[in-house]
């Protein structure tokens, strides 16, 4: 198996989740296979960033405003590469809006969360997504562009107040405060989508902390909760990372 690098710390709860999901994917993969001793696991190295720094150095639409942020992530990817990682997964959705900038010159694959989500949607015939995530995720055109090759129309809540509500929920989940989060997410969804349209779309939990609000659906790539279909971006991305570890050229 290839050595996996996890770029985490943005935030720490989802970093733990990615590590767990990769290891559980290896358990499932090796079930029924012949081996001696403990279940084989991919070698994993984790580079954990300071989330306070990343949030305080997010850019704007001004030219050059993302330079510090981009450089911080790029250096972390370099360190993972130098540690022997043969592929890298970022345990956060937000940085994928600038994946091209932060991964420039990196010599190993950095796996796209958009591709993992898009492939899942294509496999299940999902054509429309309501994307919930950080403000950069919901306001950047990158997520929508990433879904387009898979025939998926990705939209965010149209009202700024709802986007702010999602950001507030994520802020609590960063601190591992999960009580009431699922109900708060449902309120946002029902305020953003007319009842008659809910059956025709899926809600992408497009921040790796958001799935933590639904512990009863732990490890499920998609699930129903109170009549709403959710997609767990963390499960899709981490599962794709493990599969890349065992795939041979």
MARKOL-200250 format. One record per residue: residue number from 0; residue in one letter; x, y, z of N, C-alpha, C in turn. Coordinates in steps of 0.05 Angstrom, whole numbers, plus 5000, padded with zeros to 4 digits. Layout:
REC     i   aa    n.x    n.y    n.z   ca.x   ca.y   ca.z    c.x    c.y    c.z
REC   NUM    a      X      Y      Z      X      Y      Z      X      Y      Z
...
# end
This chain:
REC     i   aa    n.x    n.y    n.z   ca.x   ca.y   ca.z    c.x    c.y    c.z
REC     0    x   5017   4976   5000   5000   5000   5000   5017   5025   5000
REC     1    x   5008   5045   4987   5023   5071   4986   5021   5085   5013
REC     2    x   5041   5101   5018   5041   5117   5043   5023   5142   5038
REC     3    x   5005   5146   5057   4986   5168   5055   4994   5192   5073
REC     4    x   4992   5216   5062   4996   5240   5078   4969   5253   5082
REC     5    x   4963   5260   5107   4938   5274   5114   4946   5302   5122
REC     6    x   4935   5322   5108   4939   5350   5117   4914   5357   5134
REC     7    x   4919   5361   5159   4897   5365   5178   4899   5390   5195
REC     8    x   4885   5389   5217   4885   5412   5235   4865   5434   5228
REC     9    x   4850   5429   5206   4832   5450   5196   4803   5439   5193
REC    10    x   4791   5430   5215   4800   5430   5242   4808   5402   5252
REC    11    x   4815   5402   5278   4824   5376   5289   4803   5354   5290
REC    12    x   4777   5360   5295   4758   5338   5297   4756   5322   5270
REC    13    x   4757   5337   5248   4755   5323   5222   4781   5308   5216
REC    14    x   4803   5317   5226   4828   5302   5222   4827   5275   5235
REC    15    x   4816   5274   5259   4812   5248   5273   4794   5231   5256
REC    16    x   4773   5243   5245   4753   5228   5230   4766   5216   5205
REC    17    x   4782   5231   5191   4795   5221   5167   4814   5197   5174
REC    18    x   4829   5200   5195   4847   5178   5203   4830   5152   5209
REC    19    x   4808   5156   5224   4791   5133   5230   4779   5121   5205
REC    20    x   4769   5137   5187   4756   5127   5163   4775   5112   5145
REC    21    x   4800   5122   5143   4820   5108   5126   4826   5080   5139
REC    22    x   4829   5080   5165   4836   5054   5178   4812   5035   5177
REC    23    x   4788   5045   5179   4764   5028   5177   4761   5017   5148
REC    24    x   4768   5034   5129   4768   5025   5101   4787   5002   5097
REC    25    x   4810   5003   5110   4830   4982   5108   4820   4956   5121
REC    26    x   4806   4959   5144   4794   4936   5157   4774   4922   5138
REC    27    x   4757   4938   5125   4737   4927   5107   4750   4914   5083
REC    28    x   4771   4927   5072   4785   4917   5048   4798   4889   5054
REC    29    x   4809   4886   5077   4824   4862   5084   4807   4840   5096
REC    30    x   4782   4846   5101   4764   4825   5113   4762   4802   5094
REC    31    x   4768   4778   5103   4766   4754   5087   4791   4748   5070
REC    32    x   4811   4767   5071   4836   4762   5057   4856   4747   5075
REC    33    x   4875   4735   5062   4895   4720   5077   4918   4739   5086
REC    34    x   4923   4740   5112   4947   4754   5122   4952   4744   5150
REC    35    x   4976   4748   5160   4982   4740   5188   4985   4765   5205
REC    36    x   4978   4762   5231   4981   4785   5249   4958   4805   5246
REC    37    x   4963   4829   5256   4943   4850   5255   4935   4857   5226
REC    38    x   4912   4870   5223   4903   4878   5196   4923   4898   5184
REC    39    x   4932   4894   5160   4950   4913   5147   4937   4941   5145
REC    40    x   4952   4961   5149   4943   4989   5147   4963   5005   5130
REC    41    x   4954   5024   5115   4973   5041   5100   4990   5057   5120
REC    42    x   5015   5062   5114   5030   5081   5130   5017   5109   5127
REC    43    x   5015   5123   5149   5002   5149   5148   5019   5170   5163
REC    44    x   5022   5193   5150   5035   5215   5164   5016   5239   5164
REC    45    x   5014   5252   5186   4995   5275   5189   5010   5300   5194
REC    46    x   5004   5320   5178   5015   5347   5182   4991   5365   5191
REC    47    x   4993   5374   5216   4970   5388   5228   4975   5418   5229
REC    48    x   4957   5434   5216   4961   5462   5215   4947   5477   5238
REC    49    x   4953   5502   5241   4941   5519   5262   4917   5533   5249
REC    50    x   4893   5524   5257   4869   5534   5245   4865   5564   5250
REC    51    x   4873   5573   5273   4871   5602   5279   4886   5618   5258
REC    52    x   4909   5608   5250   4925   5622   5230   4911   5621   5203
REC    53    x   4901   5598   5196   4889   5595   5169   4864   5612   5166
REC    54    x   4847   5613   5187   4823   5629   5185   4830   5659   5184
REC    55    x   4849   5667   5201   4856   5696   5202   4871   5705   5177
REC    56    x   4880   5687   5161   4895   5695   5137   4881   5687   5111
REC    57    x   4855   5682   5113   4839   5678   5088   4839   5703   5072
REC    58    x   4840   5700   5046   4840   5724   5029   4813   5734   5021
REC    59    x   4812   5753   5004   4788   5765   4994   4789   5765   4964
REC    60    x   4774   5781   4951   4775   5783   4922   4798   5801   4912
REC    61    x   4813   5813   4931   4835   5831   4924   4859   5814   4914
REC    62    x   4872   5823   4893   4896   5809   4883   4917   5806   4905
REC    63    x   4928   5783   4907   4949   5778   4926   4940   5773   4955
REC    64    x   4914   5775   4960   4905   5773   4988   4907   5744   4999
REC    65    x   4909   5725   4981   4911   5697   4989   4940   5687   4991
REC    66    x   4959   5704   4986   4987   5695   4983   4997   5681   5009
REC    67    x   4992   5693   5032   5002   5682   5057   4988   5655   5062
REC    68    x   4963   5654   5058   4947   5630   5062   4957   5608   5044
REC    69    x   4960   5614   5018   4969   5594   4999   4997   5584   5006
REC    70    x   5015   5601   5014   5042   5593   5021   5042   5575   5045
REC    71    x   5025   5580   5064   5024   5564   5089   5016   5535   5082
REC    72    x   4995   5532   5065   4987   5506   5057   5007   5492   5039
REC    73    x   5019   5508   5021   5039   5496   5003   5063   5485   5018
REC    74    x   5072   5499   5038   5095   5489   5054   5087   5463   5069
REC    75    x   5063   5462   5078   5054   5437   5092   5053   5414   5073
REC    76    x   5043   5418   5048   5043   5397   5029   5072   5388   5022
REC    77    x   5090   5407   5021   5118   5401   5016   5129   5383   5038
REC    78    x   5122   5389   5063   5132   5373   5085   5121   5345   5084
REC    79    x   5096   5342   5076   5085   5315   5073   5100   5299   5051
REC    80    x   5104   5313   5029   5119   5300   5007   5147   5292   5016
REC    81    x   5160   5310   5031   5187   5304   5040   5188   5281   5060
REC    82    x   5165   5276   5074   5164   5255   5094   5159   5228   5081
REC    83    x   5156   5227   5054   5152   5202   5040   5124   5196   5032
REC    84    x   5105   5214   5036   5078   5210   5028   5077   5206   4997
REC    85    x   5063   5186   4988   5061   5180   4960   5035   5192   4948
REC    86    x   5017   5199   4965   4993   5214   4958   4983   5229   4982
REC    87    x   4968   5250   4978   4960   5268   5000   4930   5273   4999
REC    88    x   4917   5273   5022   4889   5281   5024   4887   5303   5044
REC    89    x   4873   5324   5037   4869   5347   5055   4843   5342   5070
REC    90    x   4844   5341   5097   4821   5335   5113   4804   5360   5118
REC    91    x   4797   5373   5096   4782   5398   5097   4773   5404   5068
REC    92    x   4748   5414   5065   4738   5421   5038   4748   5448   5029
REC    93    x   4749   5468   5048   4755   5495   5041   4780   5498   5023
REC    94    x   4803   5486   5030   4827   5490   5014   4824   5481   4985
REC    95    x   4805   5464   4978   4802   5454   4951   4794   5476   4932
REC    96    x   4783   5498   4942   4776   5520   4925   4802   5533   4914
REC    97    x   4825   5527   4927   4850   5538   4917   4871   5515   4914
REC    98    x   4861   5492   4907   4878   5469   4904   4900   5473   4883
REC    99    x   4893   5486   4861   4913   5491   4840   4936   5508   4851
REC   100    x   4929   5529   4866   4950   5547   4876   4967   5534   4897
REC   101    x   4955   5519   4916   4971   5508   4938   4986   5483   4931
REC   102    x   4978   5469   4910   4991   5444   4903   5011   5447   4879
REC   103    x   5014   5472   4870   5032   5477   4847   5060   5467   4854
REC   104    x   5071   5450   4837   5098   5440   4841   5101   5416   4860
REC   105    x   5079   5408   4872   5079   5384   4889   5080   5359   4871
REC   106    x   5099   5341   4877   5104   5319   4859   5088   5294   4864
REC   107    x   5070   5294   4883   5052   5271   4888   5023   5280   4886
REC   108    x   5005   5261   4880   4977   5269   4877   4965   5281   4903
REC   109    x   4950   5302   4900   4934   5313   4922   4905   5308   4913
REC   110    x   4891   5291   4928   4865   5281   4919   4843   5301   4922
REC   111    x   4828   5306   4901   4807   5327   4901   4782   5317   4915
REC   112    x   4771   5332   4934   4746   5325   4946   4723   5328   4927
REC   113    x   4726   5347   4908   4705   5351   4888   4701   5325   4871
REC   114    x   4723   5314   4864   4722   5289   4847   4709   5267   4863
REC   115    x   4716   5264   4888   4704   5243   4905   4674   5246   4907
REC   116    x   4665   5271   4911   4636   5276   4913   4623   5273   4886
REC   117    x   4635   5283   4865   4624   5281   4839   4620   5253   4830
REC   118    x   4639   5236   4835   4637   5208   4827   4614   5194   4842
REC   119    x   4611   5200   4868   4589   5189   4883   4562   5198   4872
REC   120    x   4560   5223   4865   4535   5234   4854   4529   5220   4827
REC   121    x   4549   5218   4810   4545   5205   4784   4536   5176   4787
REC   122    x   4548   5162   4806   4541   5134   4810   4512   5131   4820
REC   123    x   4502   5151   4835   4476   5149   4846   4455   5165   4832
REC   124    x   4462   5177   4809   4443   5192   4794   4434   5219   4806
REC   125    x   4451   5230   4823   4445   5256   4836   4453   5278   4817
REC   126    x   4434   5296   4811   4440   5317   4792   4439   5345   4804
REC   127    x   4430   5347   4829   4430   5373   4842   4438   5371   4871
REC   128    x   4456   5389   4879   4466   5389   4907   4461   5417   4919
REC   129    x   4452   5417   4944   4453   5441   4961   4478   5438   4977
REC   130    x   4497   5456   4973   4523   5455   4986   4523   5472   5012
REC   131    x   4529   5459   5034   4533   5473   5059   4563   5470   5066
REC   132    x   4575   5493   5074   4603   5492   5081   4612   5518   5092
REC   133    x   4638   5523   5093   4649   5549   5102   4640   5570   5082
REC   134    x   4643   5595   5089   4636   5617   5071   4652   5616   5045
REC   135    x   4679   5611   5046   4693   5608   5020   4682   5585   5003
REC   136    x   4675   5563   5015   4664   5540   5000   4637   5548   4987
REC   137    x   4620   5562   5002   4594   5568   4991   4594   5592   4972
REC   138    x   4614   5609   4973   4614   5633   4956   4633   5630   4932
REC   139    x   4653   5612   4933   4671   5609   4911   4658   5593   4889
REC   140    x   4664   5599   4864   4653   5583   4841   4667   5556   4838
REC   141    x   4687   5550   4855   4703   5526   4851   4687   5500   4855
REC   142    x   4669   5500   4875   4654   5476   4880   4635   5470   4857
REC   143    x   4622   5491   4847   4603   5487   4825   4619   5478   4800
REC   144    x   4642   5489   4795   4659   5481   4773   4668   5452   4776
REC   145    x   4675   5444   4800   4684   5417   4805   4662   5396   4801
REC   146    x   4637   5404   4805   4615   5385   4801   4606   5383   4771
REC   147    x   4611   5404   4756   4601   5406   4728   4609   5382   4711
REC   148    x   4634   5372   4713   4641   5349   4696   4625   5324   4702
REC   149    x   4613   5323   4725   4597   5299   4733   4567   5304   4728
REC   150    x   4560   5326   4715   4532   5331   4710   4516   5339   4734
REC   151    x   4529   5351   4754   4516   5358   4779   4515   5389   4781
REC   152    x   4491   5399   4787   4487   5427   4791   4489   5432   4822
REC   153    x   4511   5446   4830   4516   5452   4858   4508   5481   4864
REC   154    x   4491   5484   4884   4483   5511   4892   4486   5513   4922
REC   155    x   4489   5538   4931   4491   5544   4960   4465   5558   4968
REC   156    x   4459   5560   4994   4437   5576   5003   4439   5605   4991
REC   157    x   4417   5615   4981   4418   5641   4967   4420   5664   4986
REC   158    x   4409   5662   5010   4408   5684   5028   4433   5684   5046
REC   159    x   4445   5708   5049   4469   5711   5065   4464   5702   5094
REC   160    x   4440   5708   5104   4434   5700   5132   4437   5670   5136
REC   161    x   4429   5655   5116   4431   5626   5119   4460   5617   5117
REC   162    x   4475   5629   5099   4504   5623   5098   4517   5629   5125
REC   163    x   4509   5651   5137   4521   5658   5163   4512   5638   5184
REC   164    x   4488   5627   5182   4479   5607   5201   4496   5582   5199
REC   165    x   4502   5574   5174   4519   5550   5169   4547   5555   5181
REC   166    x   4558   5579   5177   4584   5585   5188   4584   5584   5218
REC   167    x   4562   5592   5230   4560   5591   5260   4559   5562   5269
REC   168    x   4545   5545   5255   4544   5516   5262   4572   5504   5261
REC   169    x   4586   5510   5239   4613   5499   5235   4632   5509   5257
REC   170    x   4629   5534   5265   4646   5545   5286   4643   5529   5312
REC   171    x   4619   5521   5318   4615   5504   5342   4626   5476   5339
REC   172    x   4623   5465   5315   4634   5438   5310   4664   5438   5310
REC   173    x   4677   5460   5302   4706   5462   5305   4715   5457   5333
REC   174    x   4698   5465   5352   4704   5461   5381   4692   5435   5391
REC   175    x   4682   5418   5373   4671   5392   5379   4645   5395   5396
REC   176    x   4631   5417   5391   4605   5421   5405   4583   5412   5385
REC   177    x   4573   5388   5389   4554   5376   5370   4525   5378   5378
REC   178    x   4520   5384   5403   4492   5384   5412   4475   5405   5396
REC   179    x   4453   5396   5385   4435   5413   5370   4444   5420   5342
REC   180    x   4467   5410   5333   4477   5417   5307   4460   5405   5285
REC   181    x   4452   5380   5288   4435   5368   5267   4409   5383   5262
REC   182    x   4397   5391   5284   4372   5406   5282   4377   5433   5269
REC   183    x   4399   5446   5275   4406   5472   5263   4411   5469   5233
REC   184    x   4424   5448   5225   4428   5443   5197   4402   5439   5182
REC   185    x   4384   5423   5194   4358   5418   5182   4343   5444   5178
REC   186    x   4344   5462   5198   4330   5487   5195   4340   5504   5171
REC   187    x   4367   5503   5168   4378   5518   5145   4368   5506   5119
REC   188    x   4369   5479   5117   4361   5466   5092   4332   5472   5085
REC   189    x   4314   5470   5105   4286   5475   5100   4280   5504   5094
REC   190    x   4297   5522   5104   4293   5550   5098   4304   5557   5070
REC   191    x   4323   5541   5061   4336   5546   5035   4322   5533   5011
REC   192    x   4308   5511   5017   4296   5495   4995   4266   5492   5000
REC   193    x   4249   5499   4982   4220   5495   4985   4214   5465   4989
REC   194    x   4195   5459   5005   4189   5431   5013   4185   5413   4988
REC   195    x   4172   5424   4968   4166   5407   4944   4191   5401   4928
REC   196    x   4213   5415   4933   4238   5410   4918   4258   5393   4933
REC   197    x   4252   5387   4958   4272   5372   4974   4277   5344   4963
REC   198    x   4256   5331   4953   4260   5304   4943   4277   5303   4918
REC   199    x   4281   5325   4905   4296   5325   4880   4325   5332   4883
REC   200    x   4335   5334   4907   4364   5341   4911   4375   5327   4935
REC   201    x   4402   5329   4937   4416   5319   4961   4430   5343   4973
REC   202    x   4435   5342   4999   4449   5363   5013   4477   5353   5019
REC   203    x   4496   5367   5007   4524   5360   5011   4535   5373   5036
REC   204    x   4543   5357   5056   4556   5368   5080   4585   5374   5071
REC   205    x   4588   5398   5059   4613   5405   5046   4633   5419   5063
REC   206    x   4632   5414   5088   4653   5421   5107   4658   5396   5123
REC   207    x   4682   5388   5127   4688   5362   5139   4679   5360   5168
REC   208    x   4672   5383   5181   4661   5382   5208   4631   5376   5208
REC   209    x   4617   5384   5187   4587   5382   5188   4577   5353   5192
REC   210    x   4590   5332   5181   4580   5305   5186   4581   5298   5216
REC   211    x   4598   5311   5231   4600   5305   5260   4574   5310   5274
REC   212    x   4556   5326   5262   4530   5332   5274   4511   5308   5273
REC   213    x   4519   5287   5258   4501   5264   5254   4516   5238   5263
REC   214    x   4523   5235   5289   4539   5212   5297   4525   5186   5292
REC   215    x   4498   5186   5291   4484   5160   5287   4488   5150   5258
REC   216    x   4498   5167   5240   4504   5159   5213   4534   5159   5207
REC   217    x   4549   5154   5228   4578   5153   5227   4587   5134   5205
REC   218    x   4604   5143   5187   4616   5125   5167   4599   5120   5142
REC   219    x   4575   5132   5141   4557   5128   5118   4562   5150   5097
REC   220    x   4567   5143   5072   4572   5163   5051   4548   5180   5045
REC   221    x   4524   5168   5048   4499   5184   5045   4478   5171   5064
REC   222    x   4459   5188   5072   4439   5178   5091   4415   5197   5091
REC   223    x   4393   5187   5101   4369   5203   5104   4365   5210   5133
REC   224    x   4357   5235   5138   4351   5245   5165   4327   5263   5163
REC   225    x   4305   5255   5175   4280   5270   5174   4272   5277   5145
REC   226    x   4275   5258   5127   4266   5262   5100   4285   5277   5082
REC   227    x   4309   5284   5092   4329   5299   5077   4352   5281   5071
REC   228    x   4361   5280   5046   4384   5263   5038   4409   5279   5041
REC   229    x   4428   5269   5056   4454   5282   5061   4476   5265   5049
REC   230    x   4497   5279   5039   4521   5266   5030   4544   5274   5049
REC   231    x   4559   5255   5058   4581   5259   5076   4607   5261   5061
REC   232    x   4616   5286   5057   4640   5290   5041   4665   5277   5053
REC   233    x   4666   5275   5080   4689   5263   5093   4692   5234   5086
REC   234    x   4670   5219   5087   4670   5190   5081   4679   5186   5052
REC   235    x   4667   5201   5034   4673   5198   5005   4703   5203   5000
REC   236    x   4713   5224   5012   4741   5233   5007   4761   5213   5020
REC   237    x   4756   5206   5045   4774   5188   5059   4774   5160   5046
REC   238    x   4750   5151   5037   4748   5125   5024   4763   5125   4997
REC   239    x   4761   5147   4983   4776   5150   4958   4806   5150   4963
REC   240    x   4814   5162   4986   4843   5163   4992   4853   5135   4998
REC   241    x   4838   5119   5013   4847   5092   5018   4848   5076   4992
REC   242    x   4828   5079   4975   4828   5064   4950   4852   5071   4933
REC   243    x   4860   5097   4934   4884   5105   4919   4909   5092   4931
REC   244    x   4908   5087   4957   4931   5074   4970   4935   5045   4960
REC   245    x   4913   5032   4954   4916   5003   4945   4915   5000   4915
REC   246    x   4907   5020   4900   4906   5018   4871   4935   5017   4861
REC   247    x   4939   5001   4841   4966   5000   4827   4963   5012   4800
REC   248    x   4984   5026   4791   4984   5038   4764   4977   5019   4742
# end
